[in-house]
Amino acid sequence: MSRLLAGVDIGGTKVLGVLVDEDQPDIVKAEHRVPTPQGTENVLQAIVEVVQGLGTPVQSLGVGIAGLVDRTGVLQTAPNLPSLHRVSVRTELMRRLGRPVAVDNDATCAAWGEQRVGAARGVSDATCITLGTGIGTGLIASGEVVRGAHGFAGEAGHMTVDPAGPLCPCGRRGCWERMASGSGLARLARDAAEAGRLERALSLAGGEVAALRGEHVTQAVLEGDRQALELLSGFAWWVALGIANLVTLLDPGMVVIGGGLIEIGEPLLGPVREHYSNQVMAHDQRADVRIEAAQLGERAGAIGAALLGGHREA
């Protein structure tokens, strides 16, 4: 008899839950979401509410959180959820729900989802990158999740790529996510607008440089604006730099790019692939590494969490 698996993805703005059948994991049978509240107790209760909102008892629960989650299911720190500090998420949820619970980093969950039922299905060694407000990274090697000795593997967004670069919320300068995330795209856009470029994106932002965001650049790109396309190519250079470093280190068969920015599609992927080929070590001598868009969208983390929870309990 197949099992029903619940997965919950906790982000800075929403708590998203999905229900999947172990035998048909690529079909989401139910979905429920609530806004992310403030405070440890409120977040834990929101998770319980989302699981209950899926409408049927589940055999296991997987939870993905953007932060450092150790191997015992303790969230040590979460930059986008500052109220959650050293919280034993796994223990607290097992007490509340009376079900087996697995807790992982959200990008790790997304990578597992993409490897099991998404863009990297059947690829034994894959790296999944989510380009959002920050950058998350999930690693799959020999068909299994790579967590590291303490559970903290995959924080590639905090690789230093420019020691003189902008300050990161983690306290250091020039982290990859400061240059190649949605926040990085917005910073590049504001710099360009202040220099008198990027007129169309600036007009979409109401003419206010301070209001200029990545989504304004995205809209201008989709309209075919030349200046926005040039800016996106410069941004893609930074994305490709981090990918080249990861490929040089890990030698995956595929790199999957997800997150909100991938909705741009080929206008982003094309320049990323081009810049990558010029930056990775020994490009002409190594086997081709596919760089592809993720397929599971905003549900990737929740689907992957559900499958990881079931995988651990199998």
Contacts in CASP RR format, 6 or more apart in sequence:
PFRMAT RR
TARGET T0000
AUTHOR 0000-0000-0000
METHOD contacts of the structure
MODEL  1
MSRLLAGVDIGGTKVLGVLVDEDQPDIVKAEHRVPTPQGTENVLQAIVEV
VQGLGTPVQSLGVGIAGLVDRTGVLQTAPNLPSLHRVSVRTELMRRLGRP
VAVDNDATCAAWGEQRVGAARGVSDATCITLGTGIGTGLIASGEVVRGAH
GFAGEAGHMTVDPAGPLCPCGRRGCWERMASGSGLARLARDAAEAGRLER
ALSLAGGEVAALRGEHVTQAVLEGDRQALELLSGFAWWVALGIANLVTLL
DPGMVVIGGGLIEIGEPLLGPVREHYSNQVMAHDQRADVRIEAAQLGERA
GAIGAALLGGHREA
2 21 0 8 1.000
2 22 0 8 1.000
2 23 0 8 1.000
2 24 0 8 1.000
3 21 0 8 1.000
3 22 0 8 1.000
3 59 0 8 1.000
3 60 0 8 1.000
3 310 0 8 1.000
4 19 0 8 1.000
4 20 0 8 1.000
4 21 0 8 1.000
4 22 0 8 1.000
4 29 0 8 1.000
4 56 0 8 1.000
4 57 0 8 1.000
4 58 0 8 1.000
4 59 0 8 1.000
5 19 0 8 1.000
5 20 0 8 1.000
5 21 0 8 1.000
5 22 0 8 1.000
5 25 0 8 1.000
5 58 0 8 1.000
5 59 0 8 1.000
5 60 0 8 1.000
5 61 0 8 1.000
5 62 0 8 1.000
5 306 0 8 1.000
5 307 0 8 1.000
5 309 0 8 1.000
5 310 0 8 1.000
6 17 0 8 1.000
6 18 0 8 1.000
6 19 0 8 1.000
6 51 0 8 1.000
6 54 0 8 1.000
6 58 0 8 1.000
6 60 0 8 1.000
6 61 0 8 1.000
6 62 0 8 1.000
6 306 0 8 1.000
7 17 0 8 1.000
7 18 0 8 1.000
7 19 0 8 1.000
7 20 0 8 1.000
7 61 0 8 1.000
7 62 0 8 1.000
7 63 0 8 1.000
7 64 0 8 1.000
7 302 0 8 1.000
7 303 0 8 1.000
7 304 0 8 1.000
7 305 0 8 1.000
7 306 0 8 1.000
7 309 0 8 1.000
8 15 0 8 1.000
8 16 0 8 1.000
8 17 0 8 1.000
8 47 0 8 1.000
8 50 0 8 1.000
8 51 0 8 1.000
8 61 0 8 1.000
8 62 0 8 1.000
8 63 0 8 1.000
8 64 0 8 1.000
8 302 0 8 1.000
8 305 0 8 1.000
9 15 0 8 1.000
9 16 0 8 1.000
9 17 0 8 1.000
9 63 0 8 1.000
9 64 0 8 1.000
9 106 0 8 1.000
9 109 0 8 1.000
9 299 0 8 1.000
9 301 0 8 1.000
9 302 0 8 1.000
9 305 0 8 1.000
10 36 0 8 1.000
10 43 0 8 1.000
10 47 0 8 1.000
10 63 0 8 1.000
10 64 0 8 1.000
10 65 0 8 1.000
10 66 0 8 1.000
10 81 0 8 1.000
10 106 0 8 1.000
11 36 0 8 1.000
11 65 0 8 1.000
11 66 0 8 1.000
11 80 0 8 1.000
11 81 0 8 1.000
11 106 0 8 1.000
12 36 0 8 1.000
12 66 0 8 1.000
12 80 0 8 1.000
12 81 0 8 1.000
13 35 0 8 1.000
13 36 0 8 1.000
14 33 0 8 1.000
14 34 0 8 1.000
14 35 0 8 1.000
14 36 0 8 1.000
15 33 0 8 1.000
15 34 0 8 1.000
15 35 0 8 1.000
15 36 0 8 1.000
15 43 0 8 1.000
15 46 0 8 1.000
15 47 0 8 1.000
15 50 0 8 1.000
16 31 0 8 1.000
16 32 0 8 1.000
16 33 0 8 1.000
16 50 0 8 1.000
16 298 0 8 1.000
16 299 0 8 1.000
16 302 0 8 1.000
17 31 0 8 1.000
17 32 0 8 1.000
17 33 0 8 1.000
17 50 0 8 1.000
17 51 0 8 1.000
17 54 0 8 1.000
17 302 0 8 1.000
18 28 0 8 1.000
18 30 0 8 1.000
18 31 0 8 1.000
18 54 0 8 1.000
18 299 0 8 1.000
18 302 0 8 1.000
18 303 0 8 1.000
18 306 0 8 1.000
19 28 0 8 1.000
19 29 0 8 1.000
19 30 0 8 1.000
19 31 0 8 1.000
19 54 0 8 1.000
19 55 0 8 1.000
19 56 0 8 1.000
19 58 0 8 1.000
19 306 0 8 1.000
20 27 0 8 1.000
20 28 0 8 1.000
20 29 0 8 1.000
20 303 0 8 1.000
20 306 0 8 1.000
20 307 0 8 1.000
21 27 0 8 1.000
21 29 0 8 1.000
22 310 0 8 1.000
25 116 0 8 1.000
25 117 0 8 1.000
25 303 0 8 1.000
25 306 0 8 1.000
25 307 0 8 1.000
26 117 0 8 1.000
26 118 0 8 1.000
28 299 0 8 1.000
28 303 0 8 1.000
30 53 0 8 1.000
30 54 0 8 1.000
30 55 0 8 1.000
30 56 0 8 1.000
31 54 0 8 1.000
31 299 0 8 1.000
32 50 0 8 1.000
32 53 0 8 1.000
32 54 0 8 1.000
32 55 0 8 1.000
33 50 0 8 1.000
34 46 0 8 1.000
34 49 0 8 1.000
34 50 0 8 1.000
36 43 0 8 1.000
36 46 0 8 1.000
36 81 0 8 1.000
37 43 0 8 1.000
37 45 0 8 1.000
37 46 0 8 1.000
38 83 0 8 1.000
39 83 0 8 1.000
39 84 0 8 1.000
40 83 0 8 1.000
40 84 0 8 1.000
40 87 0 8 1.000
43 81 0 8 1.000
43 83 0 8 1.000
43 84 0 8 1.000
44 87 0 8 1.000
44 89 0 8 1.000
44 92 0 8 1.000
44 93 0 8 1.000
44 96 0 8 1.000
47 63 0 8 1.000
47 93 0 8 1.000
48 93 0 8 1.000
48 96 0 8 1.000
48 97 0 8 1.000
51 58 0 8 1.000
51 61 0 8 1.000
51 97 0 8 1.000
58 99 0 8 1.000
59 99 0 8 1.000
59 100 0 8 1.000
59 310 0 8 1.000
59 313 0 8 1.000
60 99 0 8 1.000
60 100 0 8 1.000
60 101 0 8 1.000
60 102 0 8 1.000
60 309 0 8 1.000
60 310 0 8 1.000
60 312 0 8 1.000
60 313 0 8 1.000
61 93 0 8 1.000
61 97 0 8 1.000
61 99 0 8 1.000
61 100 0 8 1.000
61 101 0 8 1.000
61 102 0 8 1.000
61 306 0 8 1.000
61 309 0 8 1.000
62 101 0 8 1.000
62 102 0 8 1.000
62 103 0 8 1.000
62 104 0 8 1.000
62 109 0 8 1.000
62 305 0 8 1.000
62 306 0 8 1.000
62 308 0 8 1.000
62 309 0 8 1.000
62 310 0 8 1.000
63 89 0 8 1.000
63 90 0 8 1.000
63 93 0 8 1.000
63 101 0 8 1.000
63 102 0 8 1.000
63 103 0 8 1.000
63 104 0 8 1.000
63 305 0 8 1.000
64 103 0 8 1.000
64 104 0 8 1.000
64 105 0 8 1.000
64 106 0 8 1.000
64 108 0 8 1.000
64 109 0 8 1.000
64 301 0 8 1.000
64 302 0 8 1.000
64 305 0 8 1.000
65 75 0 8 1.000
65 78 0 8 1.000
65 81 0 8 1.000
65 84 0 8 1.000
65 89 0 8 1.000
65 103 0 8 1.000
65 104 0 8 1.000
65 105 0 8 1.000
65 106 0 8 1.000
66 78 0 8 1.000
66 79 0 8 1.000
66 80 0 8 1.000
66 81 0 8 1.000
66 105 0 8 1.000
66 106 0 8 1.000
66 107 0 8 1.000
66 136 0 8 1.000
67 75 0 8 1.000
67 76 0 8 1.000
67 77 0 8 1.000
67 78 0 8 1.000
67 79 0 8 1.000
67 81 0 8 1.000
67 105 0 8 1.000
67 106 0 8 1.000
68 75 0 8 1.000
68 76 0 8 1.000
68 77 0 8 1.000
68 78 0 8 1.000
68 105 0 8 1.000
68 151 0 8 1.000
68 152 0 8 1.000
68 155 0 8 1.000
69 75 0 8 1.000
69 76 0 8 1.000
69 89 0 8 1.000
69 103 0 8 1.000
69 104 0 8 1.000
69 105 0 8 1.000
69 151 0 8 1.000
69 152 0 8 1.000
70 76 0 8 1.000
70 150 0 8 1.000
70 151 0 8 1.000
70 152 0 8 1.000
71 147 0 8 1.000
71 150 0 8 1.000
71 151 0 8 1.000
72 88 0 8 1.000
72 90 0 8 1.000
73 88 0 8 1.000
73 89 0 8 1.000
73 90 0 8 1.000
73 91 0 8 1.000
73 102 0 8 1.000
73 103 0 8 1.000
74 86 0 8 1.000
74 87 0 8 1.000
74 88 0 8 1.000
74 89 0 8 1.000
74 90 0 8 1.000
75 84 0 8 1.000
75 85 0 8 1.000
75 86 0 8 1.000
75 87 0 8 1.000
75 89 0 8 1.000
75 103 0 8 1.000
76 85 0 8 1.000
76 86 0 8 1.000
77 84 0 8 1.000
77 85 0 8 1.000
77 86 0 8 1.000
78 84 0 8 1.000
78 85 0 8 1.000
79 169 0 8 1.000
79 170 0 8 1.000
80 133 0 8 1.000
89 101 0 8 1.000
89 103 0 8 1.000
90 101 0 8 1.000
90 102 0 8 1.000
90 103 0 8 1.000
93 101 0 8 1.000
93 103 0 8 1.000
94 100 0 8 1.000
94 101 0 8 1.000
100 309 0 8 1.000
100 310 0 8 1.000
100 312 0 8 1.000
100 313 0 8 1.000
101 309 0 8 1.000
102 305 0 8 1.000
102 308 0 8 1.000
102 309 0 8 1.000
102 310 0 8 1.000
102 312 0 8 1.000
102 313 0 8 1.000
104 145 0 8 1.000
104 147 0 8 1.000
104 305 0 8 1.000
104 308 0 8 1.000
105 136 0 8 1.000
105 138 0 8 1.000
105 151 0 8 1.000
105 154 0 8 1.000
106 130 0 8 1.000
106 136 0 8 1.000
106 301 0 8 1.000
106 305 0 8 1.000
107 128 0 8 1.000
107 129 0 8 1.000
107 130 0 8 1.000
107 136 0 8 1.000
107 137 0 8 1.000
107 138 0 8 1.000
107 154 0 8 1.000
108 138 0 8 1.000
108 139 0 8 1.000
108 145 0 8 1.000
108 147 0 8 1.000
108 154 0 8 1.000
108 308 0 8 1.000
109 300 0 8 1.000
109 301 0 8 1.000
109 302 0 8 1.000
109 304 0 8 1.000
109 305 0 8 1.000
109 308 0 8 1.000
110 128 0 8 1.000
110 130 0 8 1.000
110 138 0 8 1.000
110 258 0 8 1.000
110 294 0 8 1.000
110 296 0 8 1.000
110 300 0 8 1.000
110 301 0 8 1.000
110 304 0 8 1.000
111 120 0 8 1.000
111 126 0 8 1.000
111 127 0 8 1.000
111 128 0 8 1.000
111 137 0 8 1.000
111 138 0 8 1.000
111 139 0 8 1.000
111 140 0 8 1.000
111 145 0 8 1.000
111 256 0 8 1.000
112 140 0 8 1.000
112 145 0 8 1.000
112 304 0 8 1.000
112 307 0 8 1.000
112 308 0 8 1.000
112 311 0 8 1.000
113 296 0 8 1.000
113 300 0 8 1.000
113 301 0 8 1.000
113 303 0 8 1.000
113 304 0 8 1.000
113 307 0 8 1.000
114 120 0 8 1.000
114 121 0 8 1.000
114 126 0 8 1.000
114 128 0 8 1.000
114 256 0 8 1.000
114 294 0 8 1.000
114 295 0 8 1.000
114 296 0 8 1.000
114 300 0 8 1.000
115 121 0 8 1.000
115 122 0 8 1.000
115 123 0 8 1.000
115 126 0 8 1.000
115 128 0 8 1.000
115 140 0 8 1.000
115 143 0 8 1.000
116 304 0 8 1.000
116 307 0 8 1.000
117 296 0 8 1.000
117 303 0 8 1.000
117 307 0 8 1.000
118 294 0 8 1.000
118 295 0 8 1.000
118 296 0 8 1.000
119 254 0 8 1.000
119 256 0 8 1.000
119 292 0 8 1.000
119 293 0 8 1.000
119 294 0 8 1.000
119 295 0 8 1.000
119 296 0 8 1.000
120 126 0 8 1.000
120 128 0 8 1.000
120 140 0 8 1.000
120 254 0 8 1.000
120 256 0 8 1.000
120 292 0 8 1.000
123 140 0 8 1.000
123 252 0 8 1.000
123 253 0 8 1.000
123 254 0 8 1.000
124 140 0 8 1.000
124 141 0 8 1.000
124 142 0 8 1.000
124 143 0 8 1.000
125 140 0 8 1.000
125 141 0 8 1.000
125 142 0 8 1.000
125 143 0 8 1.000
125 250 0 8 1.000
125 251 0 8 1.000
125 252 0 8 1.000
125 253 0 8 1.000
125 254 0 8 1.000
126 140 0 8 1.000
126 252 0 8 1.000
126 253 0 8 1.000
126 254 0 8 1.000
126 255 0 8 1.000
126 256 0 8 1.000
127 137 0 8 1.000
127 138 0 8 1.000
127 139 0 8 1.000
127 140 0 8 1.000
127 243 0 8 1.000
127 246 0 8 1.000
127 247 0 8 1.000
127 250 0 8 1.000
127 252 0 8 1.000
127 254 0 8 1.000
127 255 0 8 1.000
127 256 0 8 1.000
128 137 0 8 1.000
128 138 0 8 1.000
128 139 0 8 1.000
128 140 0 8 1.000
128 255 0 8 1.000
128 256 0 8 1.000
128 257 0 8 1.000
128 258 0 8 1.000
128 294 0 8 1.000
129 135 0 8 1.000
129 136 0 8 1.000
129 137 0 8 1.000
129 138 0 8 1.000
129 156 0 8 1.000
129 243 0 8 1.000
129 246 0 8 1.000
129 255 0 8 1.000
129 256 0 8 1.000
129 257 0 8 1.000
129 258 0 8 1.000
130 136 0 8 1.000
130 137 0 8 1.000
130 257 0 8 1.000
130 258 0 8 1.000
130 259 0 8 1.000
130 294 0 8 1.000
130 300 0 8 1.000
131 180 0 8 1.000
131 181 0 8 1.000
131 182 0 8 1.000
131 239 0 8 1.000
131 257 0 8 1.000
131 258 0 8 1.000
131 259 0 8 1.000
131 260 0 8 1.000
131 261 0 8 1.000
131 262 0 8 1.000
132 181 0 8 1.000
132 182 0 8 1.000
132 183 0 8 1.000
132 259 0 8 1.000
132 260 0 8 1.000
132 261 0 8 1.000
133 181 0 8 1.000
133 182 0 8 1.000
133 183 0 8 1.000
134 157 0 8 1.000
134 177 0 8 1.000
134 181 0 8 1.000
134 182 0 8 1.000
134 183 0 8 1.000
135 156 0 8 1.000
135 157 0 8 1.000
135 176 0 8 1.000
135 177 0 8 1.000
135 180 0 8 1.000
135 181 0 8 1.000
136 154 0 8 1.000
136 155 0 8 1.000
136 156 0 8 1.000
136 157 0 8 1.000
136 177 0 8 1.000
137 154 0 8 1.000
137 155 0 8 1.000
137 156 0 8 1.000
137 157 0 8 1.000
137 246 0 8 1.000
138 145 0 8 1.000
138 146 0 8 1.000
138 154 0 8 1.000
139 145 0 8 1.000
139 146 0 8 1.000
139 153 0 8 1.000
139 154 0 8 1.000
139 250 0 8 1.000
140 146 0 8 1.000
140 252 0 8 1.000
141 250 0 8 1.000
145 308 0 8 1.000
146 153 0 8 1.000
146 154 0 8 1.000
147 153 0 8 1.000
156 176 0 8 1.000
156 242 0 8 1.000
156 245 0 8 1.000
156 246 0 8 1.000
157 175 0 8 1.000
157 176 0 8 1.000
157 177 0 8 1.000
157 181 0 8 1.000
158 168 0 8 1.000
158 170 0 8 1.000
158 172 0 8 1.000
158 175 0 8 1.000
158 176 0 8 1.000
158 177 0 8 1.000
159 175 0 8 1.000
159 176 0 8 1.000
159 242 0 8 1.000
159 245 0 8 1.000
160 172 0 8 1.000
160 173 0 8 1.000
160 174 0 8 1.000
160 175 0 8 1.000
160 176 0 8 1.000
161 174 0 8 1.000
161 175 0 8 1.000
161 176 0 8 1.000
161 179 0 8 1.000
161 238 0 8 1.000
161 241 0 8 1.000
161 242 0 8 1.000
161 245 0 8 1.000
162 173 0 8 1.000
162 174 0 8 1.000
162 179 0 8 1.000
163 173 0 8 1.000
163 174 0 8 1.000
164 173 0 8 1.000
164 174 0 8 1.000
165 173 0 8 1.000
165 174 0 8 1.000
165 178 0 8 1.000
165 179 0 8 1.000
166 173 0 8 1.000
166 174 0 8 1.000
166 178 0 8 1.000
166 179 0 8 1.000
166 187 0 8 1.000
167 173 0 8 1.000
167 174 0 8 1.000
167 178 0 8 1.000
168 174 0 8 1.000
168 175 0 8 1.000
168 177 0 8 1.000
168 178 0 8 1.000
176 238 0 8 1.000
176 241 0 8 1.000
176 242 0 8 1.000
177 183 0 8 1.000
177 184 0 8 1.000
178 184 0 8 1.000
178 187 0 8 1.000
179 238 0 8 1.000
179 241 0 8 1.000
180 235 0 8 1.000
180 238 0 8 1.000
180 239 0 8 1.000
180 241 0 8 1.000
180 242 0 8 1.000
181 261 0 8 1.000
182 214 0 8 1.000
182 261 0 8 1.000
184 235 0 8 1.000
184 238 0 8 1.000
185 214 0 8 1.000
185 217 0 8 1.000
185 232 0 8 1.000
185 235 0 8 1.000
185 261 0 8 1.000
186 212 0 8 1.000
186 213 0 8 1.000
186 214 0 8 1.000
186 217 0 8 1.000
188 231 0 8 1.000
188 234 0 8 1.000
188 235 0 8 1.000
189 198 0 8 1.000
189 201 0 8 1.000
189 212 0 8 1.000
189 213 0 8 1.000
189 214 0 8 1.000
189 216 0 8 1.000
189 217 0 8 1.000
189 231 0 8 1.000
190 209 0 8 1.000
190 210 0 8 1.000
190 212 0 8 1.000
192 198 0 8 1.000
192 227 0 8 1.000
192 231 0 8 1.000
193 201 0 8 1.000
193 202 0 8 1.000
193 209 0 8 1.000
193 212 0 8 1.000
194 209 0 8 1.000
197 227 0 8 1.000
197 231 0 8 1.000
198 212 0 8 1.000
198 217 0 8 1.000
198 220 0 8 1.000
198 227 0 8 1.000
198 228 0 8 1.000
198 231 0 8 1.000
199 227 0 8 1.000
200 220 0 8 1.000
200 223 0 8 1.000
200 225 0 8 1.000
200 227 0 8 1.000
200 228 0 8 1.000
201 212 0 8 1.000
201 216 0 8 1.000
201 217 0 8 1.000
201 219 0 8 1.000
201 220 0 8 1.000
201 225 0 8 1.000
201 227 0 8 1.000
201 228 0 8 1.000
201 231 0 8 1.000
202 209 0 8 1.000
202 212 0 8 1.000
202 216 0 8 1.000
204 216 0 8 1.000
204 219 0 8 1.000
204 220 0 8 1.000
205 211 0 8 1.000
205 212 0 8 1.000
205 213 0 8 1.000
205 216 0 8 1.000
217 228 0 8 1.000
217 231 0 8 1.000
217 232 0 8 1.000
218 261 0 8 1.000
218 263 0 8 1.000
218 264 0 8 1.000
220 227 0 8 1.000
220 228 0 8 1.000
221 228 0 8 1.000
221 229 0 8 1.000
221 232 0 8 1.000
221 264 0 8 1.000
221 267 0 8 1.000
222 264 0 8 1.000
222 267 0 8 1.000
229 267 0 8 1.000
232 264 0 8 1.000
232 267 0 8 1.000
232 268 0 8 1.000
232 271 0 8 1.000
233 271 0 8 1.000
233 275 0 8 1.000
234 271 0 8 1.000
235 268 0 8 1.000
236 268 0 8 1.000
236 270 0 8 1.000
236 271 0 8 1.000
236 272 0 8 1.000
236 274 0 8 1.000
236 275 0 8 1.000
237 271 0 8 1.000
237 275 0 8 1.000
239 257 0 8 1.000
239 268 0 8 1.000
239 272 0 8 1.000
239 275 0 8 1.000
240 271 0 8 1.000
240 272 0 8 1.000
240 273 0 8 1.000
240 274 0 8 1.000
240 275 0 8 1.000
240 276 0 8 1.000
240 278 0 8 1.000
240 279 0 8 1.000
241 275 0 8 1.000
241 279 0 8 1.000
243 255 0 8 1.000
243 272 0 8 1.000
243 276 0 8 1.000
243 280 0 8 1.000
243 291 0 8 1.000
244 276 0 8 1.000
244 279 0 8 1.000
244 280 0 8 1.000
244 281 0 8 1.000
246 252 0 8 1.000
246 255 0 8 1.000
247 255 0 8 1.000
247 276 0 8 1.000
247 280 0 8 1.000
247 289 0 8 1.000
248 280 0 8 1.000
248 281 0 8 1.000
251 286 0 8 1.000
252 289 0 8 1.000
253 287 0 8 1.000
253 289 0 8 1.000
253 290 0 8 1.000
254 289 0 8 1.000
254 290 0 8 1.000
254 291 0 8 1.000
254 292 0 8 1.000
255 289 0 8 1.000
255 290 0 8 1.000
255 291 0 8 1.000
255 292 0 8 1.000
256 292 0 8 1.000
256 293 0 8 1.000
256 294 0 8 1.000
257 269 0 8 1.000
257 272 0 8 1.000
257 291 0 8 1.000
257 292 0 8 1.000
257 293 0 8 1.000
257 294 0 8 1.000
258 293 0 8 1.000
258 294 0 8 1.000
258 297 0 8 1.000
258 300 0 8 1.000
259 294 0 8 1.000
259 297 0 8 1.000
259 298 0 8 1.000
260 298 0 8 1.000
261 268 0 8 1.000
262 268 0 8 1.000
262 269 0 8 1.000
262 293 0 8 1.000
262 294 0 8 1.000
265 293 0 8 1.000
269 291 0 8 1.000
269 292 0 8 1.000
269 293 0 8 1.000
272 291 0 8 1.000
273 291 0 8 1.000
276 291 0 8 1.000
277 283 0 8 1.000
280 286 0 8 1.000
280 289 0 8 1.000
294 300 0 8 1.000
296 303 0 8 1.000
END
